[in-house]
């Protein structure tokens, strides 16, 4: 048999890549973007050369963490849009986005200021705002969402989550969930 079999990265390479991204995310959130790659490698339990083999620069690694974070946010909004009950979808989306904001803290702000040309922020924001507008439109059609609610109101709620302080990640998430529970009735008619 002379045909070459298609192959992707070896399973250990895929595993290492996932470990590196997870460790980088946790490290960037805990320490900041100025953390040395050596520390990310230590936390991922791989050699620094392994990190560089997958991600030639810290910018490329940070961009991967950011795009993964964005993918999670997008999946939360997509789940809200797919909910057969638009009001429930809206409420669950607000709850989940608030909790996610508490987890992500200010990584997005730091990433954008450190690496302003790493990704197409304008296109990502436009997609996010379009999805949020669809979520709002569906909830308004039920008559349960106040007619004066706009996308900027959701952005304001998520921005306010950044002001919540707790000494632990679990505490921040709990505070964000409580905040969402207090805010959601304000959206209701």
Residue pairs with C-beta under 8 A, 6 or more apart in sequence:
8 14
9 17
13 54
16 44
16 46
16 50
16 54
17 54
19 44
19 45
19 46
20 40
20 41
20 44
20 46
20 50
20 51
20 54
20 55
20 61
21 61
21 64
21 65
21 68
22 44
23 40
23 41
23 43
23 44
24 40
24 44
24 61
24 62
24 64
24 65
25 65
25 68
25 69
25 107
26 43
27 35
27 39
27 40
27 43
28 35
28 62
28 65
28 107
28 110
29 103
29 104
29 105
29 107
31 39
32 110
33 58
33 62
33 110
33 111
33 114
37 48
37 51
37 52
37 58
37 61
38 48
40 51
40 61
41 47
41 48
41 50
41 51
44 50
44 51
51 61
54 61
55 61
55 64
59 115
59 118
62 111
62 114
62 115
62 118
63 111
63 115
63 118
63 119
65 107
65 111
66 107
66 108
66 111
66 118
66 119
67 119
69 104
69 107
69 108
70 124
72 100
73 97
73 100
73 128
74 127
74 128
74 131
76 93
76 96
76 97
76 100
77 93
77 97
77 128
77 131
77 132
77 135
78 131
79 89
79 92
79 93
79 96
80 89
80 90
80 92
80 93
80 96
80 135
81 89
81 131
81 134
81 135
81 138
82 89
83 89
83 92
85 142
86 135
86 138
86 139
86 141
86 142
87 139
87 142
87 144
87 145
89 135
89 138
89 139
90 135
90 136
90 138
90 139
90 145
90 187
91 184
93 135
94 154
94 157
94 180
94 183
94 184
94 187
95 177
95 180
95 181
95 184
97 154
97 158
98 157
98 158
98 161
98 176
98 177
98 179
98 180
98 183
99 173
99 176
99 177
99 180
101 158
101 161
101 162
101 176
102 161
102 164
102 169
102 172
102 173
102 175
102 176
103 169
103 172
103 173
105 162
105 172
106 162
111 118
112 121
129 151
132 151
132 154
132 155
133 151
136 145
136 149
136 150
136 151
136 154
139 145
139 149
139 187
140 147
140 149
143 189
144 188
144 189
145 187
145 188
145 189
146 187
146 188
146 189
147 189
149 187
153 187
157 180
157 183
160 179
161 176
161 179
164 172
164 175
164 176
164 179
165 172
165 175
166 172
166 174
166 175
